[in-house]
Amino acid sequence: MALPPWRGATAADAASLPTDFAEFAGGLAQPRGLLFAPDGSLYVAEQLSGEIARIGVDGRLTRIARGFESPHDLELDAAGHLYVADTGAGRIAKIDRAGAVSTFVDELESPVDLAFAPNGELWVCELTGKVRAFASATRSRTVVALKGPHGLAFARNGDTFINDWRGNQVVRLDAKGLLHPFADLAGPVGLSFSPAGELIVAQPQARRITRIGPDGRQQLLAEGLREPRDPVFDRQGRLYVAETMAGRVLRHAGRW
């Protein structure tokens, strides 16, 4: 069945855009899973169309792969292979440097977020309740169980911060594997460390982006967005956010 054309942002969306943000790229089919490559290009998963887009440093947008079922997140390994949380298909797909798509691991339960840990394991959030770590396609372990994990970020001190979307909180997993409550907030989806060591968390249903300091203190960074998701920083310390239901990627004016 053919997909309907994507409407994208409207004049009303532009009028309601927080003053600190500007549109970086538009015309995307429900973007999410933002990921910067070492060369400065930005990869985007388009949830509605099932495509993966690349935005070059020159601003040119190219769709590099298609045929995914509601892709949610992206990750790169050291060799330059791109991994896709192919949520609707219950798998992690792999796109090699030549553009060939294969299945890295399948039979997963709603994989929604990916991140390589410092030890090289690929951590996967399964929205049904588990965070799993893959040393390879055939070797995995369950790291922790939560109500609905949806995003993770690794701190320099060995701690891992994980969104518990259904639990309405961000939790801290210490180096010993013990869980600690960190911050209560509604429906967190995607989080990223700023260069200053703060956590930036998107809350799509609450339509806001929240900044959380190392002490757990929260500060509202933006509100009124149309399902913001998956914050990420570029090499210059600028913040980017996918505004999913407006079909665009936003960039913050400041630097951290």
C-alpha positions in Angstrom: 0.0 0.0 0.0 1.4 3.4 -0.9 2.1 5.8 1.9 0.4 9.2 1.9 2.6 12.2 1.2 4.1 13.6 4.3 2.6 17.0 5.2 5.5 18.3 7.3 5.5 21.5 9.4 2.9 24.2 8.9 3.0 27.9 9.4 1.3 27.3 12.8 4.1 25.0 13.8 6.7 27.7 12.9 4.8 30.3 14.9 4.8 28.1 18.0 8.5 27.2 17.7 10.5 28.2 20.8 12.7 31.2 20.2 15.9 29.3 20.9 15.2 26.7 18.2 15.2 26.9 14.4 14.4 24.3 11.7 17.5 22.5 10.5 15.8 20.0 8.1 12.2 19.5 7.1 10.0 17.3 4.9 10.8 14.2 6.9 8.3 11.3 7.5 8.1 11.3 11.3 11.9 11.6 12.1 13.5 10.1 15.1 16.7 8.3 16.1 19.1 11.2 15.3 22.7 10.1 15.0 25.8 12.1 14.1 28.6 10.3 12.1 32.3 11.2 12.6 32.3 13.1 9.3 29.6 15.5 10.7 26.7 14.1 8.7 23.4 13.4 10.5 21.5 10.2 10.1 17.7 10.1 10.7 15.2 7.3 10.9 11.9 8.1 9.3 9.3 6.1 11.2 6.4 6.6 8.9 8.1 5.8 5.5 10.5 3.1 6.8 13.5 4.9 5.3 16.9 6.0 6.7 18.0 9.5 5.6 21.5 11.1 5.7 21.9 14.9 5.9 25.4 15.8 4.8 27.4 18.7 6.1 26.4 20.6 3.0 22.7 20.2 4.0 21.9 17.8 1.2 19.4 15.0 2.2 19.8 11.5 0.8 17.8 8.5 1.6 20.2 5.6 1.9 18.0 2.7 2.7 14.3 1.7 2.9 12.0 -1.1 3.6 12.1 -1.0 7.4 9.0 -1.3 9.6 8.7 1.7 11.9 12.4 2.3 12.5 13.1 4.0 15.9 16.8 4.4 16.4 20.3 4.3 14.8 23.8 3.5 15.9 27.2 3.3 14.3 30.1 0.9 15.1 33.8 1.6 14.8 33.9 0.2 11.3 31.2 2.6 10.0 28.4 0.1 9.8 24.9 1.5 10.7 22.5 -0.4 12.9 18.8 0.2 12.8 16.2 -0.6 15.5 13.7 -2.0 13.1 10.9 -1.9 15.7 8.0 -3.2 13.7 10.0 -6.1 12.5 11.4 -7.0 15.9 15.0 -6.9 14.8 18.2 -5.0 14.6 19.2 -4.4 11.0 22.7 -3.7 9.8 23.6 -1.5 6.9 27.2 -2.0 5.7 29.4 0.7 4.1 28.3 -0.3 0.7 24.6 0.1 1.6 23.7 -3.6 1.8 21.1 -4.3 4.5 21.1 -7.5 6.6 19.7 -8.7 9.9 22.1 -8.5 12.8 19.7 -10.0 15.3 16.0 -10.8 15.2 13.1 -12.1 17.4 13.3 -9.1 19.7 10.4 -7.5 21.5 9.9 -3.9 20.2 13.5 -2.8 20.1 13.4 1.0 20.3 16.8 2.3 21.3 20.5 1.4 20.6 23.8 2.5 22.0 27.3 1.0 22.0 28.7 0.7 25.6 32.3 1.6 26.3 33.1 -2.2 26.3 31.8 -2.6 22.8 28.5 -4.3 23.6 25.5 -3.1 21.7 22.8 -2.3 24.3 19.2 -2.5 23.1 16.1 -1.2 24.8 13.1 -3.5 24.3 10.0 -1.5 25.1 8.3 -4.6 26.6 10.7 -4.3 29.5 14.3 -5.4 29.0 17.6 -3.7 28.3 19.8 -6.3 26.6 23.5 -6.2 25.8 24.9 -8.0 22.7 28.6 -8.9 22.6 27.8 -10.4 19.2 24.7 -11.5 17.3 24.7 -14.8 19.2 25.9 -13.7 22.6 23.7 -11.5 24.8 22.7 -10.8 28.4 19.9 -9.0 30.1 21.2 -6.0 31.8 18.1 -4.8 33.6 14.3 -5.0 33.5 12.1 -1.9 33.6 8.5 -1.1 32.8 9.3 0.4 29.4 13.0 1.3 28.7 13.2 3.9 25.9 16.6 5.5 25.7 20.0 5.3 27.4 23.2 7.2 27.8 26.6 6.2 29.2 28.3 8.5 31.7 32.1 8.8 31.9 32.2 7.5 35.5 30.7 4.1 34.4 27.1 4.9 35.3 24.3 4.4 32.7 21.2 6.5 32.6 18.0 4.9 31.2 14.6 6.3 30.4 11.8 4.2 31.9 9.0 5.6 29.6 6.2 3.7 31.2 7.6 4.3 34.7 7.7 8.1 34.1 11.3 8.4 35.3 15.0 8.3 34.5 17.0 5.8 36.4 20.7 5.4 37.1 22.4 2.0 36.7 25.7 2.1 38.6 28.8 0.1 37.7 27.9 -2.6 40.1 24.5 -3.2 38.3 22.4 -1.5 41.0 19.4 0.7 40.0 18.8 4.1 41.5 15.9 6.6 40.9 17.3 9.7 39.3 14.5 12.0 38.1 10.7 11.8 37.8 9.3 13.1 34.6 6.5 12.2 32.2 7.1 9.8 29.3 10.8 10.3 28.6 11.9 9.1 25.1 15.6 9.6 24.2 18.3 11.2 26.2 21.7 12.6 25.6 24.6 14.0 27.6 25.5 17.6 26.8 29.2 18.6 26.7 28.7 20.1 30.1 27.5 16.8 31.6 23.8 17.6 31.8 21.2 15.2 30.6 18.8 16.4 27.9 15.6 14.4 27.8 12.7 14.6 25.3 9.2 14.0 26.5 7.0 13.6 23.4 3.6 13.3 25.0 4.3 16.2 27.3 5.6 18.1 24.3 8.7 19.3 26.1 12.5 19.0 26.4 14.0 18.9 29.9 17.5 19.6 31.1 18.6 17.6 34.2 21.8 18.6 36.1 24.1 16.1 37.7 22.3 16.7 41.0 19.0 15.7 39.5 17.6 19.3 39.3 15.3 19.8 36.3 15.0 22.8 34.1 12.5 23.2 31.2 14.3 23.8 28.0 11.4 23.9 25.6 7.7 23.2 25.5 4.9 23.1 23.0 6.7 21.0 20.5 5.0 18.3 18.4 6.3 15.1 19.9 10.0 15.9 20.4 12.4 12.9 20.5 16.0 11.8 20.6 18.2 14.8 21.4 21.7 14.7 20.1 24.8 17.0 20.0 27.1 17.8 17.1 30.9 18.2 17.4 30.4 22.0 18.0 28.2 21.3 21.0 24.9 22.3 19.4 21.7 20.5 20.3 19.4 18.8 17.7 16.0 17.3 18.4 13.6 15.4 16.2 10.2 17.1 16.2 8.5 13.9 15.0 4.9 15.0 14.2 6.1 18.2 12.5 8.3 16.2 10.2 11.5 18.1 10.9 14.7 18.3 12.9 15.3 21.4 15.1 18.6 22.9 16.2 19.1 24.9 19.3 20.8 28.3 18.9 23.1 27.9 21.9 26.2 25.8 22.6 27.0 23.8 25.7 
